[in-house]
């Protein structure tokens, strides 16, 4: 007696395999429990979702989109990143049965990759966040601050809970903070950050390790006349001379620079100026007192938290100002369209 493989038998076998496929391929991962997808593959797909290995020119096709000293916030299209994952998985599908099995197990794959992408960058000792994948936002920062301070701190919050200058020890798993999914320098002066959710406020600040000395630039002066200043402190207690949050001629000194050496501070002359103006200096500054005067706390830049005292949605600096008339714009568009058609 001969046995024949009919189309009906093959179809029933493919359907049965696809229904039970998830149970067959479950991987007992010792790190984080049972999973359908093996751990190494799961983490690879999570990194793919977080744009690891994606060429930078796919993210920023033209350098003018990310000019020097700029930051660009964005959303990530989940459908686009899911399509990348599906494309990677499709490499192993050859027959229709393979595709049926992949389609059956894909919901499990998606859920497990959602969890894995939150574990790619998990601080030691912090609990793992779980749940369905949501909105992913982020920003690209191109600045000298990235190369000058490689260990910049970035914190994102779903709502404004802290004063702009307040310190916090809240972990990324805390409900008051949004988790940083990826934070990586793509170039010496380019920083990529991906955030799990849509932040209302983002803090970027210099690292808080060690002692830092520095001066402040007088931002109130015109750009061509800006000078560096040092906010004077009281030598008896180290407190800044009032007003604490503002630099005035009464509580600061201009920073002198060496002749024909732009950017090089004249340390001796600056010491004399600080000794003459700082309270309780006795007319001179010892090395430790000089260090106290030059001590500067890490700078923090806050995004998304304007002081909306007037109840306006936009401010003058944020408004778009048209520099080309509507008639000229229409004429230019018409001419360019005609050239393209010809």
N, C-alpha and C positions, 0 to 999 in steps of 0.2 A: 504494500500500500504506500502510495506517495503522498507526502504532505506538501501542500502548496501554501505560500504566503500570499494571501489576498490583500487587496487594498483596505478592506474593512478591518482585517486583523491588524495591519500596520497602523491604521488610524487609531484603533482602540489602545494599542500598546503605547503610542505617542501621548495620547490623552492621559492614560494612567500614569505614565512616567512624569508628565508635567505636573499633575496634581500632587504627587508624593515627592516631588524633587527636593522641596525645601527640607523635608525630614532626612532625606538621603545624604545631603551635602552639609548638614549642620556640623560646624567646627567647634570643638570644645576648647575655647581660648582660655588659657590659665590666667590671663591678665584681666579680662573683663567679661567673663561669662560665655554662654553658648551663642553662636552666631551661624547664620547660613553661609556667609562669605568668610573665607579664611582671613585671618588678621592682616597679613601682609598685603593682600589684594584690597581689603577694606580701607586700609590706611593710604594705599596708593590712590584709590578713587577719591578719598577725602582731600588729599593734597591737590588732586586735579581740580576738584571743585573750588579750592582756594587759590587757583591760578598758578600753582607750582608748575614750572616747566613751560608755561605759556610765554611765547616771545614778547618782549616788551613793546615792540612795534605794533602788536595786536592791541595792546592797551592804550598806547599813546602813538597814533600813526604819524604825528607831526610834532616836532619840538616846540613849535609856537603854541601848542595846546597846553604846554607846561613850561611857561617862561621862568626865568631865574627869579628866585625869591617869591614863589607863589605856592598856593595850596589849592587842590581841586578835590571836592567831595563828589561822591558818586554812589549809585546803586548798582548791584550786580543782578543781572537777569537770571533767575533760577532756571528758566527753561533753557537758556544757553548753556549753563554749566551742566545741567542734567543731560543735555544732548551730547556734551563731551564724554560723560560717563557712559552713556548708551553706545556711543561710537567705539569707545575702548572695549566694551563688553562684546560688541558685535563681531570683533575680530575672531573670536572662538566659535562663532555659529556658522556651520557649513550646510547642514541639512535643515529641512523644515521642522524636523523633530527638535533640533537644537534651538531653533528660534521659538518654538512653542514652549520649551522648558525655560528659556530665558524670560519669556513674557510672563510665565506663571510665577517665577521666583523674583521678578524685578521689584514688586512692592516691598518684599523683605530686604532686598539690597538697598533700596532707597532709604528705608527707615534706619538701617544699620549705618549707612554712610552719613546720615544726619547726625547720629551720635558720634561717629568717628571724627567728623570734622571739628567737633568741640574738644576732642582729646588730643589733637595734633599739637596744640600749644597749651599744655596744662601745667601750671606751676606745681612743684613738688608739694605733696601733702594736701592739695586742694581737691574737694570732692568733684566728681565728674558730673557735668550737666547733661541731662537727657531730654528727649522730646522731639517732636517733628521740627524739621528745618523751617526757619522763618526768613524774614528779610535780612539780607546781608548788605551792609553799607561799608563805606571806607573812604580813604583819601590818599592822594599822592602829594607828598611834600617835597619840593625842590628848594633847598636852602643851604646856606653855609652852616646853619645850626646843625644840620644832619651830619656833616663831615666834622664839625668842631666838637660835637657832643654825640659820639656814636651810641651812647646808652640813654637816649632820650626816653622820658616816661610819657606814656599816653594813657589817659583814662577817659572813658566815655560813660555818660549818664543818660538814662531815659528821660529824666526831668531834673531841673535845677534844684539840688538839695543843699549844696554847700556854698559858703562865700567863696569868691574867686581866689582868695589867698589862704583858704583853710587847708590843713593837712588831713589825710584820711588813711586809715589802715584797712578799709573795707576790701575784702577779697573780690575777685571777679565773679565768684559764685553768689555774692551778696545781691539781693534783689535791687539794691540802689545803684548797682553798676551793670554795665553791659560788657560781655566778655570780648576780649581781643582775640580773634581767631588767627590772625597772622600779622606779624610785625617784622618787616625785613627791609634791609637796605639793598635796593636793586643796583645802586651806583653809589659812589662816595657821597654824593649830595642829594640822593633821591631816596625817600622813605615811602614804603607801601604799608598801609595798615588796613585790615579788614575787621569789621565790627559785627558782632552777632546781634542785630537789631538796628533800630533807627534812633540815633542819639539826639537829644535836645541840646546837650552841652558836651563839648570835647575839651579836655585839658591837655596841653602839650607843654612839658617843662623840662628844664635842665636836670640832669641826675643829681640826687641829693647825697652823693658820697664825697667825703673829704671837705676841705676848706677852700672856698673860692674867693678870689679878690677881683675887683673890677671897678669900672666907672660907669656912669649913666650918660646917655646922650640927651641933650636938651631938645625934646621933641616939639616944644612950643615955638622954638625959633624957626625962621624960614630955612629951607633946605640948604641954601648957599651959606647961611650964617650959623649953622648948628655947631655947638661946642660940647665937649665932654665935661661933665661935672661930677663932683663927689659930694654926697650928702653928709654933712658933718655930724659927728657923734659926740656926746658928752664923755670925756675921758674918765669921769668918776664912776659911771654905771653902764656905759656903752649904749645908752638910748639915743636914738636919732633926735636931732634938734627939731622942734615943731616948726611948721606942720609936717607930720610924719609922712603923709601920703602925697606931698607936693614938694617940688624943688624950687626954692626962691633964692634971691640974692643974699638974704639974711642967713639961710641955713646951708649954704653950699659954697664951694670954691671952684673956679675954672681950672681945668687940668692943663698944665703947661706941657708943651712938647718940645723935643730937642730941635734946634735949628737945623734946617735942611735934612731932617729925618722924620718924615711924616708918619705918625702913628707910634713913635717911640716916646714914652713919657719921660719928662725930666723929673726924676725921682727926688733930687735934692730940692728943687724949687717947689715941688708939690708939698713936700714935708714942711717947708717954711709957711706956706699958705694955710695948711691945715692947723699948724701950731698957733698961728695968729688968730684963727677964728673959732677953733673948737673950745668949748667950755672946760675949765679945770685942766688946761694943758700946761700951765706954768710957763708959757712962752716957748716950749720945746716939746718934742715928741720922742719918747723912748721907742726902741724897735717894737715892743709889744703894743704900745699905744698906736704906733703907725699902722701896724697890722690890723688893729681894731677899727681904725678909721677906714681902711680899704676893704674890710670884710663885706661881701655882698651875698645875699641869699639867692638861691637858684631862681631864675626868671620863669614865670609861667604865662603862657599865652592861652587865653580862653576864647573858644569859638562858639557862637550860637547863644550868647548871653548879653545882648545889648541892654543898656540902661534906658528902657523905653519910658522915659518920664513924660513924654508928650502924647503917648498913646498912638503914635504913628507906626505904620507897618514898615515904611522905608524912611531912610535918612538921606540927607542931601548927597553925601558921598556915595550912596548906593544907587542913586537914581541914574537912569540912562538918559544921556543928553544927545539928541540928534544933531549931527554936524553937517548933514547933507539934506537938501530939500527933497520933498517927495517927488517933484517934477524931475529933478536931476536923477534921482534914483530910478524912476520908471524909464527914463531915456536910456540910462546905462544898461539896465536889464534887457530892454528891447534890442539894443545894438548887439549885446553879447549873444542873445538868443538867435538873432538873424545870422550871426557869424557861425554859430554852431550848426544851424540848419544847412547853411551853404557848404 
